[in-house]
Amino acid sequence: MLENSSAPVTSLYVHVPFCAQKCEYCAFYSEASSGELIGRYVAALVRELEIVAHDLKPQTVFFGGGTPSILNLRQWETILRAMEKFNLLGAEEFTIESNPATVSADKCKLLRDFGVNRISMGVQSLDEKLLDRLGRVHSREMVFKSFDILRASGFDNVNLDLMFAIPGQTMEIWRATLNEAMAMQSEHLSSYEVIYEDDTPLFDQLQAGEFSVDENLACEMYEELISSATKGGFQQYEIANFARNKSAIRNPQSAIPSLACKHNVNYWRGGSYYGLGPSATGYVRGVRTKNWSNTQLYCDQLEKGKRAIESSEELTPLRRAGEIAAFGLRMNAGWPFAEFQRATNFDLRNEWDSEMNQMAERGWALRDQEKFQLTHQGLRFADAAAEMFLR
Ligand code: SF4
């Protein structure tokens, strides 16, 4: 929605930049943890929460990383008590990303007591060899054990993250992982193809010719994902995201299932959000900010009482509208024209008429009186489609 300039922001992202060890493919900002730095980070984060609290009334909160679940009980209690003090609890959806190796019953209880109601678990694979290949610290047994702990603690909204097109992953292994994941009956599933980012060990191995990329197999694996998730009772609502639809009044026409990640839907619909923690980006009333991707520097700044913002940029309304158009197209619902106009004050039919026609001619998109949306084929080219909307 086009933001009311005085209403508080309703979405909060917090980056926790620590992991037990660095995975082979990972380009996120995170580092192997050390006790002292984590302590400093927690104190700095509390300070940053305090600075923005007057302008926040979170309906969605998402702690991502890194590995948020690596924080110990005492550190979580410090953060959650601070959020309570600053009136930041009570979100409709409060998600914490967890690594299966760091889930425990007492931590789950604490999180539940403070209103955390959704866990996103980084499973990635259920094949032991591939978990090793990726440099993950957890085993497949830990996935099942942690999932049982989450359920026993009352978490009834759990996401499983899976990866496909991992070097060495055959279709047979992928099917087996999908079957086992479906049997877990989670509420949400996210699944991404491995990407080879500069400066990661996996990228270096690819460059060195240790393995090659099979694009056809990757496409077949994506099709298998969609078919298996659909048979498993999920509804796809974004290129890589699937959720169950458990609304009391179930609307089969709704393109966004009731258990979709509300926090991410807000991103894709162009809503404002605060981004706290090292490397986090935020977007508030037309201004995009990015925090320093350096935990020491982040702590130094907040210890002086300042936010640790490395850069901030005010986007022109048309440029921002182009970005919002591009994000929203990732969703199966595409963009209802009226909704886009409410969100941006621009009419897609005026600003991007020829681009939409070109995409429809290529078979990438459908356009009718009310909306514009990518087709199944178009979703595979969503990045190229998005480029066409950027100004
Ligand atoms: S656990 Fe996640 S954030 Fe941490 S290194 Fe692995 S992929 Fe990166």
Boltz pocket constraint, residues with backbone or C-beta under 6 A from the ligand:
constraints:
  - pocket:
      binder: B
      contacts: [[A, 18], [A, 19], [A, 21], [A, 22], [A, 23], [A, 26], [A, 27], [A, 28], [A, 30], [A, 65], [A, 66], [A, 67], [A, 99], [A, 122]]
      max_distance: 6.0
